[in-house]
Amino acid sequence: MPDIEVVPTGEGRSLALFGIPVQRIFFALAAVIGLGIYAGVLLFGPNSLTVLLGLEEQRATYERHIKILKKENAALQKEYFELKQLEPEP
């Protein structure tokens, strides 16, 4: 069983757990829970690290696709200009 005692303070008496006032324990516990929730939102929320990494991967995929399309476009332009020179000029 925890060691609960009544400790005199400047304003009167206060409950203490292991020599630490209960109000401080509750404040520290609330701060730890709040920081945990904040860290969870940073890691898994809508503006999180996982979203950032997913967007970077998507960007790399799009850049590879753009390179492929540019090569295909260059080949089609070459074929177009070759065919255009074969047509008689009016």
PDB file of N, CA, C and O in Angstrom:
ATOM      1  N   MET A   1       0.850  -1.177   0.000  1.00  0.00           N
ATOM      2  CA  MET A   1       0.000   0.000   0.000  1.00  0.00           C
ATOM      3  C   MET A   1       0.891   1.234   0.000  1.00  0.00           C
ATOM      4  O   MET A   1       1.886   1.262   0.724  1.00  0.00           O
ATOM      5  N   PRO A   2       0.565   2.259  -0.792  1.00  0.00           N
ATOM      6  CA  PRO A   2       1.398   3.460  -0.834  1.00  0.00           C
ATOM      7  C   PRO A   2       1.424   4.169   0.504  1.00  0.00           C
ATOM      8  O   PRO A   2       0.497   4.084   1.310  1.00  0.00           O
ATOM      9  N   ASP A   3       2.509   4.861   0.702  1.00  0.00           N
ATOM     10  CA  ASP A   3       2.708   5.596   1.943  1.00  0.00           C
ATOM     11  C   ASP A   3       2.062   6.968   1.805  1.00  0.00           C
ATOM     12  O   ASP A   3       2.647   7.871   1.208  1.00  0.00           O
ATOM     13  N   ILE A   4       0.833   7.135   2.364  1.00  0.00           N
ATOM     14  CA  ILE A   4       0.112   8.400   2.295  1.00  0.00           C
ATOM     15  C   ILE A   4       0.231   9.085   3.642  1.00  0.00           C
ATOM     16  O   ILE A   4      -0.005   8.477   4.686  1.00  0.00           O
ATOM     17  N   GLU A   5       0.591  10.331   3.607  1.00  0.00           N
ATOM     18  CA  GLU A   5       0.730  11.093   4.835  1.00  0.00           C
ATOM     19  C   GLU A   5       0.212  12.507   4.629  1.00  0.00           C
ATOM     20  O   GLU A   5       0.107  12.990   3.502  1.00  0.00           O
ATOM     21  N   VAL A   6      -0.103  13.151   5.722  1.00  0.00           N
ATOM     22  CA  VAL A   6      -0.534  14.539   5.683  1.00  0.00           C
ATOM     23  C   VAL A   6       0.673  15.395   5.986  1.00  0.00           C
ATOM     24  O   VAL A   6       1.300  15.255   7.036  1.00  0.00           O
ATOM     25  N   VAL A   7       1.001  16.296   5.048  1.00  0.00           N
ATOM     26  CA  VAL A   7       2.188  17.134   5.190  1.00  0.00           C
ATOM     27  C   VAL A   7       1.740  18.571   5.382  1.00  0.00           C
ATOM     28  O   VAL A   7       0.934  19.070   4.597  1.00  0.00           O
ATOM     29  N   PRO A   8       2.243  19.252   6.410  1.00  0.00           N
ATOM     30  CA  PRO A   8       1.890  20.662   6.567  1.00  0.00           C
ATOM     31  C   PRO A   8       2.588  21.508   5.497  1.00  0.00           C
ATOM     32  O   PRO A   8       3.776  21.332   5.225  1.00  0.00           O
ATOM     33  N   THR A   9       1.824  22.430   4.897  1.00  0.00           N
ATOM     34  CA  THR A   9       2.390  23.340   3.913  1.00  0.00           C
ATOM     35  C   THR A   9       2.172  24.753   4.400  1.00  0.00           C
ATOM     36  O   THR A   9       1.632  24.953   5.489  1.00  0.00           O
ATOM     37  N   GLY A  10       2.578  25.738   3.620  1.00  0.00           N
ATOM     38  CA  GLY A  10       2.429  27.134   4.015  1.00  0.00           C
ATOM     39  C   GLY A  10       0.980  27.536   4.183  1.00  0.00           C
ATOM     40  O   GLY A  10       0.664  28.348   5.052  1.00  0.00           O
ATOM     41  N   GLU A  11       0.063  26.967   3.343  1.00  0.00           N
ATOM     42  CA  GLU A  11      -1.340  27.334   3.412  1.00  0.00           C
ATOM     43  C   GLU A  11      -2.142  26.416   4.308  1.00  0.00           C
ATOM     44  O   GLU A  11      -3.317  26.697   4.544  1.00  0.00           O
ATOM     45  N   GLY A  12      -1.607  25.392   4.795  1.00  0.00           N
ATOM     46  CA  GLY A  12      -2.346  24.443   5.632  1.00  0.00           C
ATOM     47  C   GLY A  12      -1.772  23.053   5.431  1.00  0.00           C
ATOM     48  O   GLY A  12      -0.571  22.884   5.223  1.00  0.00           O
ATOM     49  N   ARG A  13      -2.645  22.064   5.497  1.00  0.00           N
ATOM     50  CA  ARG A  13      -2.193  20.688   5.335  1.00  0.00           C
ATOM     51  C   ARG A  13      -2.555  20.168   3.950  1.00  0.00           C
ATOM     52  O   ARG A  13      -3.553  20.586   3.363  1.00  0.00           O
ATOM     53  N   SER A  14      -1.739  19.253   3.434  1.00  0.00           N
ATOM     54  CA  SER A  14      -1.953  18.692   2.111  1.00  0.00           C
ATOM     55  C   SER A  14      -1.608  17.219   2.138  1.00  0.00           C
ATOM     56  O   SER A  14      -0.725  16.800   2.886  1.00  0.00           O
ATOM     57  N   LEU A  15      -2.292  16.432   1.335  1.00  0.00           N
ATOM     58  CA  LEU A  15      -1.975  15.012   1.231  1.00  0.00           C
ATOM     59  C   LEU A  15      -0.701  14.843   0.408  1.00  0.00           C
ATOM     60  O   LEU A  15      -0.450  15.598  -0.531  1.00  0.00           O
ATOM     61  N   ALA A  16       0.088  13.855   0.769  1.00  0.00           N
ATOM     62  CA  ALA A  16       1.334  13.584   0.054  1.00  0.00           C
ATOM     63  C   ALA A  16       1.460  12.085  -0.159  1.00  0.00           C
ATOM     64  O   ALA A  16       1.035  11.285   0.675  1.00  0.00           O
ATOM     65  N   LEU A  17       2.042  11.727  -1.271  1.00  0.00           N
ATOM     66  CA  LEU A  17       2.302  10.333  -1.608  1.00  0.00           C
ATOM     67  C   LEU A  17       3.801  10.199  -1.789  1.00  0.00           C
ATOM     68  O   LEU A  17       4.374  10.815  -2.688  1.00  0.00           O
ATOM     69  N   PHE A  18       4.446   9.401  -0.945  1.00  0.00           N
ATOM     70  CA  PHE A  18       5.897   9.248  -0.937  1.00  0.00           C
ATOM     71  C   PHE A  18       6.594  10.595  -0.750  1.00  0.00           C
ATOM     72  O   PHE A  18       7.670  10.814  -1.307  1.00  0.00           O
ATOM     73  N   GLY A  19       6.010  11.477   0.005  1.00  0.00           N
ATOM     74  CA  GLY A  19       6.612  12.767   0.296  1.00  0.00           C
ATOM     75  C   GLY A  19       6.402  13.819  -0.771  1.00  0.00           C
ATOM     76  O   GLY A  19       6.916  14.931  -0.649  1.00  0.00           O
ATOM     77  N   ILE A  20       5.653  13.491  -1.819  1.00  0.00           N
ATOM     78  CA  ILE A  20       5.385  14.436  -2.903  1.00  0.00           C
ATOM     79  C   ILE A  20       3.913  14.832  -2.821  1.00  0.00           C
ATOM     80  O   ILE A  20       3.047  13.959  -2.768  1.00  0.00           O
ATOM     81  N   PRO A  21       3.616  16.119  -2.808  1.00  0.00           N
ATOM     82  CA  PRO A  21       2.204  16.533  -2.738  1.00  0.00           C
ATOM     83  C   PRO A  21       1.393  15.953  -3.897  1.00  0.00           C
ATOM     84  O   PRO A  21       1.875  15.882  -5.027  1.00  0.00           O
ATOM     85  N   VAL A  22       0.176  15.547  -3.611  1.00  0.00           N
ATOM     86  CA  VAL A  22      -0.691  14.895  -4.581  1.00  0.00           C
ATOM     87  C   VAL A  22      -0.988  15.816  -5.769  1.00  0.00           C
ATOM     88  O   VAL A  22      -1.105  15.344  -6.900  1.00  0.00           O
ATOM     89  N   GLN A  23      -1.112  17.123  -5.524  1.00  0.00           N
ATOM     90  CA  GLN A  23      -1.373  18.051  -6.620  1.00  0.00           C
ATOM     91  C   GLN A  23      -0.243  18.021  -7.644  1.00  0.00           C
ATOM     92  O   GLN A  23      -0.502  18.072  -8.846  1.00  0.00           O
ATOM     93  N   ARG A  24       0.978  17.939  -7.196  1.00  0.00           N
ATOM     94  CA  ARG A  24       2.118  17.871  -8.119  1.00  0.00           C
ATOM     95  C   ARG A  24       2.110  16.560  -8.899  1.00  0.00           C
ATOM     96  O   ARG A  24       2.438  16.532 -10.085  1.00  0.00           O
ATOM     97  N   ILE A  25       1.734  15.475  -8.225  1.00  0.00           N
ATOM     98  CA  ILE A  25       1.670  14.180  -8.915  1.00  0.00           C
ATOM     99  C   ILE A  25       0.617  14.233 -10.012  1.00  0.00           C
ATOM    100  O   ILE A  25       0.873  13.776 -11.126  1.00  0.00           O
ATOM    101  N   PHE A  26      -0.567  14.782  -9.722  1.00  0.00           N
ATOM    102  CA  PHE A  26      -1.609  14.891 -10.733  1.00  0.00           C
ATOM    103  C   PHE A  26      -1.176  15.809 -11.873  1.00  0.00           C
ATOM    104  O   PHE A  26      -1.455  15.522 -13.037  1.00  0.00           O
ATOM    105  N   PHE A  27      -0.499  16.904 -11.553  1.00  0.00           N
ATOM    106  CA  PHE A  27      -0.017  17.811 -12.594  1.00  0.00           C
ATOM    107  C   PHE A  27       1.002  17.110 -13.493  1.00  0.00           C
ATOM    108  O   PHE A  27       0.930  17.218 -14.717  1.00  0.00           O
ATOM    109  N   ALA A  28       1.941  16.399 -12.893  1.00  0.00           N
ATOM    110  CA  ALA A  28       2.957  15.683 -13.665  1.00  0.00           C
ATOM    111  C   ALA A  28       2.313  14.597 -14.525  1.00  0.00           C
ATOM    112  O   ALA A  28       2.699  14.409 -15.679  1.00  0.00           O
ATOM    113  N   LEU A  29       1.332  13.880 -13.965  1.00  0.00           N
ATOM    114  CA  LEU A  29       0.638  12.840 -14.715  1.00  0.00           C
ATOM    115  C   LEU A  29      -0.120  13.442 -15.904  1.00  0.00           C
ATOM    116  O   LEU A  29      -0.092  12.892 -17.004  1.00  0.00           O
ATOM    117  N   ALA A  30      -0.792  14.570 -15.678  1.00  0.00           N
ATOM    118  CA  ALA A  30      -1.506  15.246 -16.771  1.00  0.00           C
ATOM    119  C   ALA A  30      -0.529  15.716 -17.845  1.00  0.00           C
ATOM    120  O   ALA A  30      -0.832  15.620 -19.035  1.00  0.00           O
ATOM    121  N   ALA A  31       0.648  16.227 -17.444  1.00  0.00           N
ATOM    122  CA  ALA A  31       1.645  16.677 -18.408  1.00  0.00           C
ATOM    123  C   ALA A  31       2.164  15.507 -19.247  1.00  0.00           C
ATOM    124  O   ALA A  31       2.342  15.646 -20.457  1.00  0.00           O
ATOM    125  N   VAL A  32       2.403  14.367 -18.618  1.00  0.00           N
ATOM    126  CA  VAL A  32       2.900  13.191 -19.342  1.00  0.00           C
ATOM    127  C   VAL A  32       1.842  12.692 -20.324  1.00  0.00           C
ATOM    128  O   VAL A  32       2.165  12.351 -21.462  1.00  0.00           O
ATOM    129  N   ILE A  33       0.594  12.649 -19.895  1.00  0.00           N
ATOM    130  CA  ILE A  33      -0.482  12.206 -20.791  1.00  0.00           C
ATOM    131  C   ILE A  33      -0.635  13.184 -21.950  1.00  0.00           C
ATOM    132  O   ILE A  33      -0.796  12.768 -23.097  1.00  0.00           O
ATOM    133  N   GLY A  34      -0.586  14.478 -21.657  1.00  0.00           N
ATOM    134  CA  GLY A  34      -0.700  15.491 -22.711  1.00  0.00           C
ATOM    135  C   GLY A  34       0.429  15.386 -23.724  1.00  0.00           C
ATOM    136  O   GLY A  34       0.191  15.474 -24.929  1.00  0.00           O
ATOM    137  N   LEU A  35       1.653  15.200 -23.248  1.00  0.00           N
ATOM    138  CA  LEU A  35       2.787  15.058 -24.168  1.00  0.00           C
ATOM    139  C   LEU A  35       2.673  13.774 -24.988  1.00  0.00           C
ATOM    140  O   LEU A  35       3.064  13.744 -26.155  1.00  0.00           O
ATOM    141  N   GLY A  36       2.140  12.722 -24.384  1.00  0.00           N
ATOM    142  CA  GLY A  36       1.945  11.468 -25.117  1.00  0.00           C
ATOM    143  C   GLY A  36       0.936  11.629 -26.239  1.00  0.00           C
ATOM    144  O   GLY A  36       1.143  11.132 -27.346  1.00  0.00           O
ATOM    145  N   ILE A  37      -0.155  12.322 -25.954  1.00  0.00           N
ATOM    146  CA  ILE A  37      -1.160  12.570 -26.987  1.00  0.00           C
ATOM    147  C   ILE A  37      -0.572  13.432 -28.098  1.00  0.00           C
ATOM    148  O   ILE A  37      -0.799  13.169 -29.279  1.00  0.00           O
ATOM    149  N   TYR A  38       0.183  14.459 -27.722  1.00  0.00           N
ATOM    150  CA  TYR A  38       0.817  15.345 -28.712  1.00  0.00           C
ATOM    151  C   TYR A  38       1.779  14.558 -29.605  1.00  0.00           C
ATOM    152  O   TYR A  38       1.785  14.733 -30.824  1.00  0.00           O
ATOM    153  N   ALA A  39       2.593  13.692 -28.993  1.00  0.00           N
ATOM    154  CA  ALA A  39       3.530  12.883 -29.774  1.00  0.00           C
ATOM    155  C   ALA A  39       2.771  11.937 -30.708  1.00  0.00           C
ATOM    156  O   ALA A  39       3.193  11.720 -31.844  1.00  0.00           O
ATOM    157  N   GLY A  40       1.658  11.375 -30.239  1.00  0.00           N
ATOM    158  CA  GLY A  40       0.851  10.495 -31.090  1.00  0.00           C
ATOM    159  C   GLY A  40       0.289  11.230 -32.287  1.00  0.00           C
ATOM    160  O   GLY A  40       0.270  10.696 -33.396  1.00  0.00           O
ATOM    161  N   VAL A  41      -0.172  12.460 -32.071  1.00  0.00           N
ATOM    162  CA  VAL A  41      -0.700  13.261 -33.182  1.00  0.00           C
ATOM    163  C   VAL A  41       0.416  13.589 -34.167  1.00  0.00           C
ATOM    164  O   VAL A  41       0.203  13.554 -35.379  1.00  0.00           O
ATOM    165  N   LEU A  42       1.609  13.909 -33.655  1.00  0.00           N
ATOM    166  CA  LEU A  42       2.728  14.209 -34.550  1.00  0.00           C
ATOM    167  C   LEU A  42       3.117  13.008 -35.399  1.00  0.00           C
ATOM    168  O   LEU A  42       3.452  13.160 -36.574  1.00  0.00           O
ATOM    169  N   LEU A  43       3.073  11.822 -34.815  1.00  0.00           N
ATOM    170  CA  LEU A  43       3.506  10.634 -35.549  1.00  0.00           C
ATOM    171  C   LEU A  43       2.422  10.048 -36.441  1.00  0.00           C
ATOM    172  O   LEU A  43       2.733   9.506 -37.502  1.00  0.00           O
ATOM    173  N   PHE A  44       1.142  10.143 -36.034  1.00  0.00           N
ATOM    174  CA  PHE A  44       0.095   9.429 -36.759  1.00  0.00           C
ATOM    175  C   PHE A  44      -1.073  10.304 -37.195  1.00  0.00           C
ATOM    176  O   PHE A  44      -2.043   9.775 -37.736  1.00  0.00           O
ATOM    177  N   GLY A  45      -1.027  11.600 -36.988  1.00  0.00           N
ATOM    178  CA  GLY A  45      -2.131  12.494 -37.329  1.00  0.00           C
ATOM    179  C   GLY A  45      -2.109  12.910 -38.795  1.00  0.00           C
ATOM    180  O   GLY A  45      -1.315  12.393 -39.580  1.00  0.00           O
ATOM    181  N   PRO A  46      -2.993  13.859 -39.164  1.00  0.00           N
ATOM    182  CA  PRO A  46      -3.092  14.281 -40.567  1.00  0.00           C
ATOM    183  C   PRO A  46      -1.873  15.052 -41.063  1.00  0.00           C
ATOM    184  O   PRO A  46      -1.650  15.116 -42.272  1.00  0.00           O
ATOM    185  N   ASN A  47      -1.091  15.629 -40.188  1.00  0.00           N
ATOM    186  CA  ASN A  47       0.140  16.337 -40.574  1.00  0.00           C
ATOM    187  C   ASN A  47       1.341  15.603 -39.982  1.00  0.00           C
ATOM    188  O   ASN A  47       2.227  16.227 -39.399  1.00  0.00           O
ATOM    189  N   SER A  48       1.370  14.302 -40.131  1.00  0.00           N
ATOM    190  CA  SER A  48       2.328  13.491 -39.408  1.00  0.00           C
ATOM    191  C   SER A  48       3.539  13.111 -40.255  1.00  0.00           C
ATOM    192  O   SER A  48       3.622  13.407 -41.447  1.00  0.00           O
ATOM    193  N   LEU A  49       4.453  12.453 -39.595  1.00  0.00           N
ATOM    194  CA  LEU A  49       5.657  11.951 -40.242  1.00  0.00           C
ATOM    195  C   LEU A  49       5.310  10.892 -41.287  1.00  0.00           C
ATOM    196  O   LEU A  49       5.923  10.858 -42.355  1.00  0.00           O
ATOM    197  N   THR A  50       4.342  10.032 -40.997  1.00  0.00           N
ATOM    198  CA  THR A  50       3.978   8.991 -41.956  1.00  0.00           C
ATOM    199  C   THR A  50       3.389   9.595 -43.226  1.00  0.00           C
ATOM    200  O   THR A  50       3.635   9.091 -44.322  1.00  0.00           O
ATOM    201  N   VAL A  51       2.618  10.663 -43.092  1.00  0.00           N
ATOM    202  CA  VAL A  51       2.062  11.345 -44.264  1.00  0.00           C
ATOM    203  C   VAL A  51       3.190  11.957 -45.090  1.00  0.00           C
ATOM    204  O   VAL A  51       3.189  11.865 -46.317  1.00  0.00           O
ATOM    205  N   LEU A  52       4.152  12.583 -44.411  1.00  0.00           N
ATOM    206  CA  LEU A  52       5.290  13.183 -45.102  1.00  0.00           C
ATOM    207  C   LEU A  52       6.071  12.137 -45.887  1.00  0.00           C
ATOM    208  O   LEU A  52       6.411  12.361 -47.048  1.00  0.00           O
ATOM    209  N   LEU A  53       6.354  11.011 -45.271  1.00  0.00           N
ATOM    210  CA  LEU A  53       7.102   9.960 -45.968  1.00  0.00           C
ATOM    211  C   LEU A  53       6.311   9.408 -47.146  1.00  0.00           C
ATOM    212  O   LEU A  53       6.890   9.108 -48.190  1.00  0.00           O
ATOM    213  N   GLY A  54       4.997   9.271 -46.992  1.00  0.00           N
ATOM    214  CA  GLY A  54       4.163   8.803 -48.097  1.00  0.00           C
ATOM    215  C   GLY A  54       4.173   9.779 -49.265  1.00  0.00           C
ATOM    216  O   GLY A  54       4.227   9.371 -50.425  1.00  0.00           O
ATOM    217  N   LEU A  55       4.122  11.072 -48.950  1.00  0.00           N
ATOM    218  CA  LEU A  55       4.142  12.083 -50.010  1.00  0.00           C
ATOM    219  C   LEU A  55       5.491  12.113 -50.725  1.00  0.00           C
ATOM    220  O   LEU A  55       5.539  12.315 -51.939  1.00  0.00           O
ATOM    221  N   GLU A  56       6.578  11.917 -49.994  1.00  0.00           N
ATOM    222  CA  GLU A  56       7.895  11.876 -50.635  1.00  0.00           C
ATOM    223  C   GLU A  56       8.009  10.680 -51.573  1.00  0.00           C
ATOM    224  O   GLU A  56       8.587  10.786 -52.654  1.00  0.00           O
ATOM    225  N   GLU A  57       7.458   9.545 -51.158  1.00  0.00           N
ATOM    226  CA  GLU A  57       7.483   8.358 -52.013  1.00  0.00           C
ATOM    227  C   GLU A  57       6.623   8.587 -53.257  1.00  0.00           C
ATOM    228  O   GLU A  57       7.009   8.197 -54.359  1.00  0.00           O
ATOM    229  N   GLN A  58       5.471   9.210 -53.085  1.00  0.00           N
ATOM    230  CA  GLN A  58       4.595   9.511 -54.213  1.00  0.00           C
ATOM    231  C   GLN A  58       5.265  10.476 -55.184  1.00  0.00           C
ATOM    232  O   GLN A  58       5.124  10.335 -56.399  1.00  0.00           O
ATOM    233  N   ARG A  59       5.993  11.454 -54.654  1.00  0.00           N
ATOM    234  CA  ARG A  59       6.706  12.407 -55.506  1.00  0.00           C
ATOM    235  C   ARG A  59       7.769  11.698 -56.340  1.00  0.00           C
ATOM    236  O   ARG A  59       7.912  11.970 -57.532  1.00  0.00           O
ATOM    237  N   ALA A  60       8.516  10.786 -55.712  1.00  0.00           N
ATOM    238  CA  ALA A  60       9.540  10.042 -56.441  1.00  0.00           C
ATOM    239  C   ALA A  60       8.912   9.203 -57.552  1.00  0.00           C
ATOM    240  O   ALA A  60       9.467   9.103 -58.647  1.00  0.00           O
ATOM    241  N   THR A  61       7.760   8.603 -57.272  1.00  0.00           N
ATOM    242  CA  THR A  61       7.060   7.815 -58.289  1.00  0.00           C
ATOM    243  C   THR A  61       6.642   8.696 -59.456  1.00  0.00           C
ATOM    244  O   THR A  61       6.818   8.322 -60.616  1.00  0.00           O
ATOM    245  N   TYR A  62       6.090   9.866 -59.153  1.00  0.00           N
ATOM    246  CA  TYR A  62       5.681  10.792 -60.217  1.00  0.00           C
ATOM    247  C   TYR A  62       6.876  11.265 -61.030  1.00  0.00           C
ATOM    248  O   TYR A  62       6.772  11.398 -62.249  1.00  0.00           O
ATOM    249  N   GLU A  63       8.010  11.523 -60.383  1.00  0.00           N
ATOM    250  CA  GLU A  63       9.195  11.969 -61.119  1.00  0.00           C
ATOM    251  C   GLU A  63       9.685  10.885 -62.075  1.00  0.00           C
ATOM    252  O   GLU A  63      10.098  11.187 -63.194  1.00  0.00           O
ATOM    253  N   ARG A  64       9.642   9.615 -61.639  1.00  0.00           N
ATOM    254  CA  ARG A  64      10.027   8.516 -62.537  1.00  0.00           C
ATOM    255  C   ARG A  64       9.054   8.432 -63.719  1.00  0.00           C
ATOM    256  O   ARG A  64       9.468   8.222 -64.859  1.00  0.00           O
ATOM    257  N   HIS A  65       7.777   8.596 -63.438  1.00  0.00           N
ATOM    258  CA  HIS A  65       6.766   8.539 -64.501  1.00  0.00           C
ATOM    259  C   HIS A  65       6.960   9.697 -65.489  1.00  0.00           C
ATOM    260  O   HIS A  65       6.792   9.514 -66.695  1.00  0.00           O
ATOM    261  N   ILE A  66       7.305  10.857 -64.998  1.00  0.00           N
ATOM    262  CA  ILE A  66       7.554  12.020 -65.868  1.00  0.00           C
ATOM    263  C   ILE A  66       8.727  11.746 -66.798  1.00  0.00           C
ATOM    264  O   ILE A  66       8.666  12.081 -67.981  1.00  0.00           O
ATOM    265  N   LYS A  67       9.802  11.137 -66.279  1.00  0.00           N
ATOM    266  CA  LYS A  67      10.951  10.823 -67.132  1.00  0.00           C
ATOM    267  C   LYS A  67      10.559   9.863 -68.245  1.00  0.00           C
ATOM    268  O   LYS A  67      10.971  10.028 -69.393  1.00  0.00           O
ATOM    269  N   ILE A  68       9.753   8.850 -67.894  1.00  0.00           N
ATOM    270  CA  ILE A  68       9.305   7.884 -68.908  1.00  0.00           C
ATOM    271  C   ILE A  68       8.471   8.587 -69.977  1.00  0.00           C
ATOM    272  O   ILE A  68       8.653   8.347 -71.171  1.00  0.00           O
ATOM    273  N   LEU A  69       7.552   9.459 -69.543  1.00  0.00           N
ATOM    274  CA  LEU A  69       6.696  10.167 -70.500  1.00  0.00           C
ATOM    275  C   LEU A  69       7.500  11.120 -71.381  1.00  0.00           C
ATOM    276  O   LEU A  69       7.183  11.285 -72.559  1.00  0.00           O
ATOM    277  N   LYS A  70       8.545  11.751 -70.821  1.00  0.00           N
ATOM    278  CA  LYS A  70       9.383  12.643 -71.636  1.00  0.00           C
ATOM    279  C   LYS A  70      10.114  11.862 -72.719  1.00  0.00           C
ATOM    280  O   LYS A  70      10.221  12.323 -73.856  1.00  0.00           O
ATOM    281  N   LYS A  71      10.619  10.679 -72.371  1.00  0.00           N
ATOM    282  CA  LYS A  71      11.285   9.848 -73.380  1.00  0.00           C
ATOM    283  C   LYS A  71      10.305   9.422 -74.453  1.00  0.00           C
ATOM    284  O   LYS A  71      10.624   9.459 -75.641  1.00  0.00           O
ATOM    285  N   GLU A  72       9.116   9.020 -74.044  1.00  0.00           N
ATOM    286  CA  GLU A  72       8.093   8.616 -75.006  1.00  0.00           C
ATOM    287  C   GLU A  72       7.691   9.792 -75.895  1.00  0.00           C
ATOM    288  O   GLU A  72       7.494   9.624 -77.099  1.00  0.00           O
ATOM    289  N   ASN A  73       7.571  10.965 -75.311  1.00  0.00           N
ATOM    290  CA  ASN A  73       7.219  12.158 -76.073  1.00  0.00           C
ATOM    291  C   ASN A  73       8.302  12.484 -77.103  1.00  0.00           C
ATOM    292  O   ASN A  73       7.993  12.836 -78.241  1.00  0.00           O
ATOM    293  N   ALA A  74       9.570  12.368 -76.703  1.00  0.00           N
ATOM    294  CA  ALA A  74      10.663  12.650 -77.634  1.00  0.00           C
ATOM    295  C   ALA A  74      10.634  11.678 -78.805  1.00  0.00           C
ATOM    296  O   ALA A  74      10.855  12.080 -79.948  1.00  0.00           O
ATOM    297  N   ALA A  75      10.364  10.406 -78.535  1.00  0.00           N
ATOM    298  CA  ALA A  75      10.308   9.420 -79.611  1.00  0.00           C
ATOM    299  C   ALA A  75       9.138   9.711 -80.550  1.00  0.00           C
ATOM    300  O   ALA A  75       9.279   9.593 -81.767  1.00  0.00           O
ATOM    301  N   LEU A  76       7.997  10.087 -80.001  1.00  0.00           N
ATOM    302  CA  LEU A  76       6.835  10.397 -80.831  1.00  0.00           C
ATOM    303  C   LEU A  76       7.045  11.666 -81.644  1.00  0.00           C
ATOM    304  O   LEU A  76       6.602  11.743 -82.790  1.00  0.00           O
ATOM    305  N   GLN A  77       7.712  12.661 -81.071  1.00  0.00           N
ATOM    306  CA  GLN A  77       8.016  13.887 -81.820  1.00  0.00           C
ATOM    307  C   GLN A  77       8.954  13.576 -82.977  1.00  0.00           C
ATOM    308  O   GLN A  77       8.781  14.099 -84.078  1.00  0.00           O
ATOM    309  N   LYS A  78       9.942  12.729 -82.731  1.00  0.00           N
ATOM    310  CA  LYS A  78      10.875  12.348 -83.789  1.00  0.00           C
ATOM    311  C   LYS A  78      10.122  11.658 -84.932  1.00  0.00           C
ATOM    312  O   LYS A  78      10.343  11.956 -86.106  1.00  0.00           O
ATOM    313  N   GLU A  79       9.243  10.746 -84.574  1.00  0.00           N
ATOM    314  CA  GLU A  79       8.456  10.044 -85.590  1.00  0.00           C
ATOM    315  C   GLU A  79       7.544  11.022 -86.343  1.00  0.00           C
ATOM    316  O   GLU A  79       7.386  10.911 -87.559  1.00  0.00           O
ATOM    317  N   TYR A  80       6.951  11.970 -85.631  1.00  0.00           N
ATOM    318  CA  TYR A  80       6.083  12.969 -86.256  1.00  0.00           C
ATOM    319  C   TYR A  80       6.850  13.804 -87.277  1.00  0.00           C
ATOM    320  O   TYR A  80       6.385  14.004 -88.398  1.00  0.00           O
ATOM    321  N   PHE A  81       8.024  14.289 -86.885  1.00  0.00           N
ATOM    322  CA  PHE A  81       8.787  15.136 -87.810  1.00  0.00           C
ATOM    323  C   PHE A  81       9.304  14.339 -89.004  1.00  0.00           C
ATOM    324  O   PHE A  81       9.404  14.880 -90.105  1.00  0.00           O
ATOM    325  N   GLU A  82       9.637  13.055 -88.802  1.00  0.00           N
ATOM    326  CA  GLU A  82      10.044  12.215 -89.926  1.00  0.00           C
ATOM    327  C   GLU A  82       8.887  12.034 -90.899  1.00  0.00           C
ATOM    328  O   GLU A  82       9.076  12.102 -92.113  1.00  0.00           O
ATOM    329  N   LEU A  83       7.695  11.804 -90.371  1.00  0.00           N
ATOM    330  CA  LEU A  83       6.524  11.631 -91.240  1.00  0.00           C
ATOM    331  C   LEU A  83       6.150  12.938 -91.924  1.00  0.00           C
ATOM    332  O   LEU A  83       5.707  12.925 -93.073  1.00  0.00           O
ATOM    333  N   LYS A  84       6.316  14.053 -91.249  1.00  0.00           N
ATOM    334  CA  LYS A  84       5.976  15.349 -91.812  1.00  0.00           C
ATOM    335  C   LYS A  84       6.887  15.666 -93.004  1.00  0.00           C
ATOM    336  O   LYS A  84       6.433  16.276 -93.972  1.00  0.00           O
ATOM    337  N   GLN A  85       8.138  15.272 -92.953  1.00  0.00           N
ATOM    338  CA  GLN A  85       9.067  15.549 -94.075  1.00  0.00           C
ATOM    339  C   GLN A  85       8.754  14.648 -95.276  1.00  0.00           C
ATOM    340  O   GLN A  85       9.138  14.969 -96.401  1.00  0.00           O
ATOM    341  N   LEU A  86       8.066  13.532 -95.054  1.00  0.00           N
ATOM    342  CA  LEU A  86       7.717  12.643 -96.162  1.00  0.00           C
ATOM    343  C   LEU A  86       6.525  13.184 -96.938  1.00  0.00           C
ATOM    344  O   LEU A  86       6.326  12.809 -98.094  1.00  0.00           O
ATOM    345  N   GLU A  87       5.727  14.059 -96.327  1.00  0.00           N
ATOM    346  CA  GLU A  87       4.554  14.611 -97.021  1.00  0.00           C
ATOM    347  C   GLU A  87       4.993  15.664 -98.043  1.00  0.00           C
ATOM    348  O   GLU A  87       5.925  16.427 -97.791  1.00  0.00           O
ATOM    349  N   PRO A  88       4.330  15.700 -99.175  1.00  0.00           N
ATOM    350  CA  PRO A  88       4.677  16.723-100.173  1.00  0.00           C
ATOM    351  C   PRO A  88       4.166  18.080 -99.708  1.00  0.00           C
ATOM    352  O   PRO A  88       3.106  18.180 -99.090  1.00  0.00           O
ATOM    353  N   GLU A  89       4.935  19.121-100.014  1.00  0.00           N
ATOM    354  CA  GLU A  89       4.516  20.480 -99.636  1.00  0.00           C
ATOM    355  C   GLU A  89       3.561  21.017-100.683  1.00  0.00           C
ATOM    356  O   GLU A  89       3.810  20.826-101.873  1.00  0.00           O
ATOM    357  N   PRO A  90       2.498  21.668-100.305  1.00  0.00           N
ATOM    358  CA  PRO A  90       1.534  22.175-101.300  1.00  0.00           C
ATOM    359  C   PRO A  90       2.035  23.410-102.004  1.00  0.00           C
ATOM    360  O   PRO A  90       1.344  23.954-102.865  1.00  0.00           O
TER     361      PRO A  90
END
